[in-house]
Amino acid sequence: MEVWNYANLWESVASAIPNRPALIHGSRVISWRDFDRRANALAQHFIDSGLTQQSKVAAYLYNAPEYIETYFAAFKGGLVPFNTNYRYGGDELTYLFDNADAEAVVFHASFAEMADKVRGRLPKVKTWVAVPEPGCAIPDWAVSYDDIVAKGAHRVEAPWDRSADDLLLMYTGGTTGMPKGVMWRQEDLFKGLGGGANLLLGLPPMERVAEAGERAKAVEASGDQPITIPVAPLMHATGQFIGFGQLVSGGAVATLPSRRFNPAELFDEVQRLGVSGLIIVGPAFAAPMLETLEANPGKWPMPSLKRIVSSGAMWGAENKQGLLKHLPHIMLMDSLGSSEALGLASSVSGGGAAAGTAKFTTGPNAAVFTEEGERVLPGSGVRGLVAVGGFTPSGYYKDPEKSAKTFRTFEGKRWSVPGDWATVEADGSITLLGRGSQVINTGGEKVFPEEVEEALKRFPGVRDAAVVGVPDPRFGERICAVVEVIGKAEPTLAELAAHVKSHLADYKAPRELVLAPVGRAPNGKLDYKALKAMALAKLGVSA
């Protein structure tokens, strides 16, 4: 019986093509042999530190080889890796690590100050592992990552066996305000991502773990190893999951050296490395990419580039058309999905023609249902919730109530229903309407309004506050604070933004401010629709 565990799959590739690149970061190139040996050493450190079967390991890291090595090490040791939003403040970070029952934290040394603030509240953590950075000291309460992995190690044999049931946790802000850990069995995640199938190469899903190595060997023989750059942070499912698929295929994952997105640097790396694929999150990346190409026509022909994949935020047809004008040889893939629902729908543009905004073709295991569980018929005009069956998560970690709301039974089958509303057109395609909740999606980051509102209301002179999303050409939405003040006090946007940033992640701070009475219904609830309309009118912005 095949054990579909990413450690087994990647070890198969490492054995087949040990000298080929696995991870690339600027001038650093880590071969598959070293990728395997470094992860072995880190896995052994976790076990020696007292971690046991399915203990949780936090990746508190920027995009870098160490991110994927940390996951590989956790998989090898039968442990559970999970993502950490490096923008989180102290309270958010404490909640996340505590909720996840973290027993190991791997962090970039530049996060040492923040980690030191929270570690006293996290008694379950047995080891803190710091990834060295220039100008950043390794604190005396942490162990140097480089010291651990430098010596390498042979295959780790934990006292327990690896299993297809071993978990990966993908924490998502979702619609509840606090992060929730989506529990993916490794077999379900692997098969939900296609089971090693490669449509571009015409390869079907794998039937044996050893096929990963066999296919990698064939790719090596062809002399054309695919390289993908996850431009989006690996802490989000889009870049992380697609990157995993690239490695299973015997390819390499490259990460950008800079911490801030620079389109020129990206294009330089595509040209230098012969990159074949990019992973982005909608207009937050696509808009500056197009602007850079427009300002430098013909500078980056990028003949190796075959596809750009986006997920997590709406990608407009105008932007796609602009990119295809400069790069007519590439394919643009707009994927509708989420951390808890893979393969909901997709939209493909190429050959100079861009698909329409919000128009998608549903995946083979996807459908649209009414809230009552009735399948929405094509051309009916009925609005419904997009759902996906097949390989789905086990639920949310330690949250059965939220699990029951998202993972539902329709037509006698279990479906993941993340909350995307859509209509089904006569041809079977869907038109995405958006989330039914008030969550604001800004550049792929989900922001829960009530969390920001509570922070705003703690500012001196603020009587009440509401938060809505207003259109933004680059980030999809930006946060607008509607603030009601006491007396004649008039705080500035800069003051309120700084106040919010002192409590929450920077991206949750308002970018627009409307001073006006907030108003509430008798039950104390806000009328978000009316508030948004009022804010748009005062800002002079159309919906």
N, C-alpha and C positions, 0 to 999 in steps of 0.2 A: 504494500500500500504506500502510495506516494505521500510524503509529508511536505505539504506546500507551506514552507516557512522561508522567509526572505534570506535567512542565514544560509540555508541549504542551497538556494538558487544562486546567490552571489558567490558562495564557495565553489560551486560548479564552474562558474565563469572564471574565477581566479585561477583555478586549476588548469583551465583550457588555454587562457591567454595571459599568463603571469606578467609578461613584459609590456603589455599594452597599457596605455593610460586609462585610469579609472576616474580620477579626480584631478581637476586643473584649476588653479587659482593664480592668475597672473603668470609669473615665472615658475611657480611651483607645479610640478607634475608628479602625482602619486600613482605608481603602477598598481595593477590589480594584485600583484604579489604583496606589495607593501600595504595596500589598503586592507588586505586580509590579515596580515601579521600585526599591524597596528591595532586593528579592531580586536584581535585575539588578546593582546596585552591589556587593552582597556576592559574587556569583558572579565578577564581574570582579576583585575583590580576590584571591580564591582563585587565579585564573589568573595574575594579575600576580605573585603570591607564589611561583610556580613549580609549582603543582599541575598535573598532567597527566591525561589521560583515565583515569577511574575511580580517581583518588586518593581517599583516605578522609578524611571530615570528621566530627569528633566533635561531638555536641550535648551539652554538659555544662551543662545548664540546668534550671531549674525550669519549671513550666508558665507560658508567657508567649508573646506574639506572636513573639518572636525565635526560639522553638523551631521553629515551622512555617516562618518565613522562612528559617532556616538550611537546612532541607530543600529548600525551593523553590530556593534559590540553588544547592545542590549538584546538583539535578536539571537546572537550566538549564545548568550548566557541564559536564555529563557526568561528574559526580563521584559518590561513594558516601557518603551520610550514614549515620551509625550512632548509636544511643542510648547514653547513659552513665548509669549509676545514680549519682545525686548523693550517695547515702549511702555510697559506697565509701570505704575508707581508702586510704592511700598505696600499699601493695603491690597491692591489687586494681585501683586505677586504673592503675598502671604496667603491670600485666599486660594489662588491657583495651586501652589505647592501643597497646601494643607488638604484641599479637596482631592488632589490626585494621590495623596499619601506618598509623596516623593521620598525616596530613601537615598537618592544620589542626584546631584546637580552638577552638570557640566556647563561652565559659563566662560565667556570671554573676560579677560582680566579687567577690562574697562568697566565691567559691571560690578566689580568687587565692592565698591562703596555701597551700592544699593543692596547687594547680597548680604553685606555685613549688617545692614539695618534690619533685615528680616530674619536672619538665621536663628536669632534667639527665640523666635516664636515658632520654630520648626524643629522640634525635638526628634522627629522621625528620621531626619536626614543623617545618614551615616558617613557620607563622604562628599566633600566639595572639591571639584576638579577644575582648576583654572587653566584656560588656554592662554599662553603668553602672548602679549602684544607689546610693541615698542613703546617705551615710556610708562608702562604699567607694571607695577610690582605684583608679585604673587603673594597674597596675604599669608600670614603664618598659620591660619586656620584652614588653608586649602593645600591641595597637592598639585604640582605642575603636571599638566597634561602631557607636555613633551617628554618629561622624565619617565612617565608611565609607558608611553608608546615607543620610545626610542629603541628599546631592546627587542621589541617584537615578541611573538610567542607562537607556538604551534596551536593547532585546533583546540579550542576550549572544550573540556568535558565536564559539564556541571553535574552535580549529584542527581539532577532530574533531567529527563529527556526533553528535547525540543518537541514542539507540537504544532500542528496546524491550528490548534485552538489558542496558541499564544496570541496575546493582544498587542495592538498598537492603539494608543489613545490620541485622538485628534481633538484638541480643545477649540471650541468655536464660541464666539460671543452669543450667536443665535439671537433669539427674540426674548430672552428672559432676563437680560441685564447682566447676569454673572456668567462667566464661562462654563460651558458644559463639555465634558469629555465624551466624545463619540467613541464607542468601543468597537473596534474592527478586529475580528479574528483574521489572522494573517491569510488563511486560505480564502476567506470571503473577499478580502481586499485585493489579493492577487487576481482572483477570478473575476471580480467586479471590474477590474481595470483591463480585462480582456484575456487574462490567463496566459500572457506572453504572446498573444497574437500580434502580428505586425501587418497592417493593411497595406502600407506602402511597399512592403516586400512580398506581399501575398502569402504570409505565413499564418497558419491556423493556430489556435490555442495549443499550448504544450500538453502532452500526455504524460511526460516523465520529467522529473526534476533535472535529470542529466541532459535533457534537451537544451537547457540554458547554456551549458558549456559547449555542446555540439554546434549550436547556432552561432555562438561567439567565435568558435574556431572557423566557421565558414565565413563570417564577416572579416576576420583577420586575413583569411586567404584572399578575399576580394580586394584587400588593400584600401578599403573605404570604411573606416570606423566612424559611425555616427556620433556627433558631439552635440549636446543640448545645453543651453544656458537657461537656467531658471532665473529670469530677471526679477520675478516676484520673489518675496522672501520665502525661504524654505519653511518658515514657521506656519505658513498657510498651506492648505491641502493642495491647491493648484500646482505650485511648484514642487512640493514634496512628492506627491503621488506620481506625477508624470515623470519626475526624475528617477523614481524607483523603477518605473517601466523601462526607462532608457538603460539602466544598469542591467536589468534582467536580460536585455537584448544584446549585452556585450558591448554597449556603447560607453561613452564617457560623459560625465557631468562637469561642466565648467561653471565657476562662479566669478562674478565681477570683483576685481580688487577693491574698488571704491565702495564706501558705505552709502553714499548718496547716488541716486540714479543719474547717470550721465549718458545720454544717447550716443554722443560721439565716442565715448569709451566703449560702449556696447558694440557699435559698428566696427570699431577698430579691432576688437576681439573676434568678431565674426570673421572678418577678413583674415586676421593673423592665424586663427586656429582652423579655419575651414568649417565653421559651425553649420550644422544642418537644421537645427530647430531652436526656437525661442519659446519661453513660457512667460506670459504676461497676465496682468489683470486689467483688461479693458482700457478705457481712455486715460487712466492715470499714467500709463506707460505709452500707450499708442499715440496720444496727442503730442507729447514732446518728441517722440520718434519721428512723426510726420513733419513737425516744424523743423527739425534738424535736417531732414532730407530735403525739404523745400529750400532751406537756406544754403544748402551745399549740393546742388544738382550734379549727379554723376560721380561724386566723390567716393561713394561706397557701392560698387555694383553688386557685391556679395553673391557671386555665382553659386557658392556652396549652399546657401540658405534655401531650404525647401518649404518650411512651414513656420507659421507663428500661431501658437495656441493660446487662447484666452479663456478664462473662466472666472466667475466671481463678481463680475460687474458688466453692465450692458455695454456693448461695443457698437457704436453707430456706423451706419452704412457709409456716411460721408468720409469718415476717417479711413475705413477699409478701402474705399475707392481711391483715396489719396495715396495710400501705401502701395496699392497695386499699380498706380501710375508710375511710381519710381521702381517698383520691384515686380514687374509683370510675371516673372517666372515662379513666384511663390504661391503657396496656398495658405489662406487665413481660416482658422478653425475657431469658431465661437461656441464654447461648450456651456450648456446650462446644467449645472450640478451644484452640489454643496458637499460639505464634509460628511454628511450623513446620507447623501443620495447621489450615487455616481451614474452617469449615463442617462440623465433625464431627457435631454434633447441636444441637438447640435445644429450649427449653421456653417456651411462651407462656402468660401468665396475664392475665386481663382480665375485665371485666364482673362484678367482685366475687368471682370464683372463682380460687383459686391452684392452680397445678399442683403435684404432689407433689415433694418433695425427691429429687434424683438421677434423676428420670424425664425422659427426653429422646426426641425424635423425630429419627432420623438424617437427615442432609442427603442431597441427591440423589446425591452422589458418595461417600457414606460406607458402610462395612460393618464387620462384626466378624469377625475371623479368629482361629483358634487359632494358637499359636506355630508350628505346622507348616504354616500357610498354608491350612487348611481353613475355609471360610465357616461361621460358626456359624448354625445353623438356629433360627428363632423357636420359642420354647417348649421348647427342648432342655435348658435349664438349664446348658449348657456355658459356661464362662467363656472370654472371648476378648479380644483387643486391638482397640480401635476404630481404624479406619484411614480415610483419606480419599484419593481419587484426584483426577483432573482436574488443576487448576492447583496445582502444589506447588513448594516451593523447590528450588533446584539442589543444595542440600546445606549442610553447615556449612563456614564459611570455614577453610581450612587444616586440616581434620580429616576425611580420607577414612574413617578407621576408624569414627568416630561417625556419619558420613553413611551408611555401609553398614548400620549397625544400625537407623537410624531410617527410611531410605528404602529400602523393600523391594519385591520383586516377588512378587505373589500373582496367580494366574490369568493370568499373562502380562502383567500391568499393573503400573506403578509406583505405590506407595502411600506416604503419609507415616504412620508409626506412632509417635506420640510417647510411648506407654507407658500409656495409660489402659485399665484393664480394665473389662469390662462383661458383663452377660448380656443376651440378646435375648428379650424377652417374646413371648407368642403373637401379640399384635397388631402386632409389628414394632418397637415402641418398645424402648428400652434402659434398663437400670438400671445406673448408673455405680457401680463398686466402688472406684475410686481407682487411684493409681499403684502399680506393682509394686515400685518402688524405695523407699528410705527417706527420700526428700526430704520435708521439712516445708514445707507451704504456710501461711504466716502472713500473712493480709491480702493475698494475691496475690503476696507475696515468697516465692521458693523458697530454702530453706536446706538446704545439704548438711551432714548431721550430722558427718561426719569432719573437716570444716574447723573446726567449732566445738570438736570434741573435742580436736584438736591444740592449739588455743589454750588450752583449759582445763588441759591437761596441763602447760603451761608455768608454771602458777601454783605458787608454793612450797607444798609439803606435799601436792600432789595426786599420788596414785599412778596412778590410771587414771580415765577418764571416758567416758561414753556420753551421747548426746543423742537424745531422742525427742520426738515431738510429742504433746501432750495437748489435749483439746478446749477450745475457747475460744468463748463465745457470740458474740463480735464478730469476731474475726479467723480463725475456723475452727479454727486450731491455734495453740498457743503453745509456746515451746521450754522443755523441761524438761531440766536437767542432772542426770545420775546420776553422783555423784562419790565415788570411793574415796580416802580420805586415808591419809597415813602417820602412824602413831601416834595421838595424841589431837588432832591439829590439826583444827580445824573452821572452815573459811572460811565466810563468810556469803554469801548470795545477792548482796548489793550489791557485795561485794568481787570476786566472780567475774564478775559482769556488767560491772563497770567494767574489769576486766582484759581481757575479750573485746572490749569496745568500743575498747580501745586498739590492738587489732590488726585488727579487722574492723568492718564496718558495724554501726550501732547495732541494727538489727532482728535481727541474728544473736545477740545476747546472750540468755542464759537468763532466763526470767521465773518459773521454778520451780526448786527445788533439792531433790534427794533425796540424803542422805548414806548410802551403802550400798556393799557390795562389788559391783564391776561383774561380774567373772567372764567368762572367755572360754573358747571351745572349744579343743581341742588345736591347731587350725590358726591360732589367734590371732584368730578372728572373733568378733564379738558376736552374741548372740541378741537381736535388737531386739524381737521379739515378747514374749519373757519379760521383758525389761527394761521395756518399756512397761507390761505388766500389773502388774509390781511397783511402778512409779512411780505408776500410777493408784491402786493400793491404798493406798500410803502417803500419797498426797495426799487420799484420800477422794473421788476423782472417778470417775464412771462413764464408760465408753467411749462 
